[in-house]
Structures are given as structure tokens and as C-alpha cells.
């Protein structure tokens, strides 16, 4: 009976959902997540250039999508401006081989060409490990409802 319960529990567990290197992979992905938030809040385009894959995209809460080139250009020109840091909570990290998915909630104050963006959001980000380095591949945000 105990063998059956153990086999059933193992069969129900998501395949590949645990980090291969224990908490080292999770710590590395969350470090990139922190770098993402710090860099965009402070207009650090060089850091963003390094941590985002070349074909990275973001789908904003308003439904618009930006490429890496466009997003970084808006930050560099000052068209996209953050006032203050980005706060996150309720983070979860799941692993599937060399892919990690981070989901959570965030608070930020940002404008694009003077129009308000950011605010209270839920987000999902996908990270990929290439040559041993975790980089962000895509991000998507949705406005949190009160």
C-alpha cells in the first residue's frame, strides 16, 4: 500500500519542476530578476543589454509589446522613466531543464512619453540558461484588480 502511495505521489509531481542544482539555480535566477528591476528603475541600459536575450520581448499590461531594442531605446532617451524602485512580492520560481519561469506581483511608477504605465501588476517572466548563464527571454504583465 505504501509503495502505491509513493508511486502515485511521484507520478503526480511535475516533471522537471525542481532546480537541478538545488537552491543555486533559484538564487541565480532571482539575482537576474533583481538586476532587471534595479536596472530598469535606474535606466541602467548596459545591465539590461547583458541580462536580456537579443530577441527578448515584453508585453505590457496595456497589451502593447516592445522588443529589446525599443525598450532600451525608450529608457536611454528618457521616454520611459521610473520614479522610484520596483517592489515585488509573492515570487514563485519553477524550473524545466534550462528554462525557469518566475511569477509574482509588482508595484512601480513609470511613464512612457508622459503617459502612466506600471502600477500594481502580476507578471510572468521566462529565463533561459545559455552557456551556464541565466538570461531573461520574455516578460508579460497584467494589471492587478483591486
C-alpha positions as CSV (number, residue, x, y, z in Angstrom):
1,X,0.0,0.0,0.0
2,X,2.8,2.4,0.9
3,X,4.6,1.7,-2.3
4,X,1.4,2.6,-4.3
5,X,1.0,5.9,-2.5
6,X,4.7,6.8,-3.1
7,X,4.4,5.9,-6.7
8,X,1.2,7.9,-7.1
9,X,2.8,10.9,-5.4
10,X,5.9,10.8,-7.6
11,X,3.7,10.4,-10.7
12,X,1.7,13.5,-9.8
13,X,4.8,15.7,-9.2
14,X,5.5,18.0,-12.2
15,X,8.4,16.7,-14.2
16,X,11.5,18.9,-14.1
17,X,9.9,21.4,-11.8
18,X,12.7,21.3,-9.2
19,X,16.0,23.1,-9.9
20,X,18.8,20.8,-10.9
21,X,21.4,22.4,-8.6
22,X,19.1,22.9,-5.6
23,X,18.8,26.5,-4.5
24,X,21.8,27.6,-6.5
25,X,19.8,27.9,-9.7
26,X,16.9,29.6,-7.9
27,X,19.3,32.1,-6.3
28,X,20.9,32.8,-9.7
29,X,17.6,33.4,-11.4
30,X,16.4,35.7,-8.6
31,X,19.6,37.6,-8.8
32,X,18.9,38.3,-12.5
33,X,15.3,39.3,-11.5
34,X,16.7,41.8,-9.0
35,X,19.2,43.2,-11.6
36,X,16.3,43.6,-14.0
37,X,14.2,45.7,-11.6
38,X,17.2,47.7,-10.4
39,X,18.5,48.4,-13.9
40,X,15.2,49.5,-15.4
41,X,14.3,51.7,-12.4
42,X,17.7,53.4,-12.7
43,X,18.0,53.5,-16.5
44,X,21.0,51.1,-16.5
45,X,20.8,50.1,-20.1
46,X,24.2,48.3,-20.0
47,X,23.0,45.9,-17.4
48,X,19.7,45.3,-19.3
49,X,21.7,44.7,-22.5
50,X,23.7,42.0,-20.7
51,X,20.8,40.2,-18.9
52,X,18.2,40.2,-21.7
53,X,18.5,37.8,-24.7
54,X,18.7,39.5,-28.0
55,X,15.2,38.6,-29.1
56,X,13.6,39.4,-25.7
57,X,10.1,40.9,-25.7
58,X,7.9,42.5,-23.1
59,X,4.1,42.6,-23.3
60,X,2.9,45.4,-21.1
61,X,-0.3,45.4,-19.0
62,X,-1.9,47.7,-21.7
63,X,-1.4,45.0,-24.3
64,X,1.5,46.7,-26.2
65,X,4.6,44.7,-26.9
66,X,8.2,46.0,-27.1
67,X,11.3,44.4,-28.4
68,X,14.6,44.7,-26.5
69,X,15.8,47.3,-28.9
70,X,12.7,49.5,-28.5
71,X,12.5,49.1,-24.7
72,X,16.2,50.0,-24.2
73,X,15.9,53.0,-26.6
74,X,13.0,54.3,-24.6
75,X,14.9,54.0,-21.4
76,X,18.1,55.6,-22.9
77,X,16.2,58.5,-24.4
78,X,14.2,59.2,-21.2
79,X,10.9,58.5,-22.9
80,X,10.4,55.7,-20.4
81,X,11.0,57.0,-16.8
82,X,10.7,55.2,-13.5
83,X,10.2,57.2,-10.3
84,X,11.5,55.1,-7.5
85,X,12.3,51.4,-7.3
86,X,10.2,48.4,-8.3
87,X,8.8,46.4,-5.4
88,X,8.0,42.7,-5.9
89,X,6.2,40.1,-3.7
90,X,4.7,36.6,-3.9
91,X,7.5,35.4,-6.2
92,X,7.5,31.8,-7.4
93,X,10.2,30.1,-9.4
94,X,9.7,26.9,-11.4
95,X,12.4,25.1,-13.4
96,X,12.1,23.0,-16.6
97,X,15.6,22.0,-17.6
98,X,17.5,25.1,-18.7
99,X,14.3,27.2,-18.5
100,X,12.9,29.0,-15.4
101,X,9.6,30.7,-15.0
102,X,9.2,33.4,-12.4
103,X,5.8,34.8,-11.5
104,X,4.8,37.4,-8.9
105,X,3.3,40.8,-8.2
106,X,5.0,44.2,-8.5
107,X,4.4,47.8,-7.8
108,X,6.1,50.5,-9.9
109,X,5.6,54.0,-11.0
110,X,6.7,54.6,-14.6
111,X,5.7,56.8,-17.5
112,X,6.2,56.4,-21.3
113,X,6.1,59.7,-23.2
114,X,4.4,61.2,-20.2
115,X,1.6,58.5,-20.1
116,X,1.3,56.5,-16.9
117,X,2.3,52.8,-17.0
118,X,3.3,50.3,-14.4
119,X,1.3,50.4,-11.2
120,X,0.0,47.2,-9.5
121,X,0.8,44.3,-11.7
122,X,1.0,40.5,-11.9
123,X,3.9,39.3,-14.1
124,X,5.4,36.2,-15.6
125,X,8.9,36.0,-16.9
126,X,10.8,33.3,-18.7
127,X,14.5,32.8,-18.2
128,X,16.9,30.6,-20.1
129,X,20.3,29.2,-19.2
130,X,22.8,29.6,-22.1
131,X,26.4,28.7,-21.6
132,X,25.8,28.4,-17.8
133,X,24.3,32.0,-17.6
134,X,20.6,32.8,-16.8
135,X,19.1,35.5,-19.0
136,X,15.6,36.8,-19.4
137,X,13.8,35.7,-22.6
138,X,10.3,37.2,-22.2
139,X,8.2,39.1,-19.8
140,X,4.4,39.7,-19.6
141,X,2.4,41.9,-17.2
142,X,-1.3,42.1,-16.3
143,X,-2.9,44.8,-14.2
144,X,-3.9,43.6,-10.8
145,X,-7.5,44.2,-10.0
146,X,-8.4,45.8,-6.6
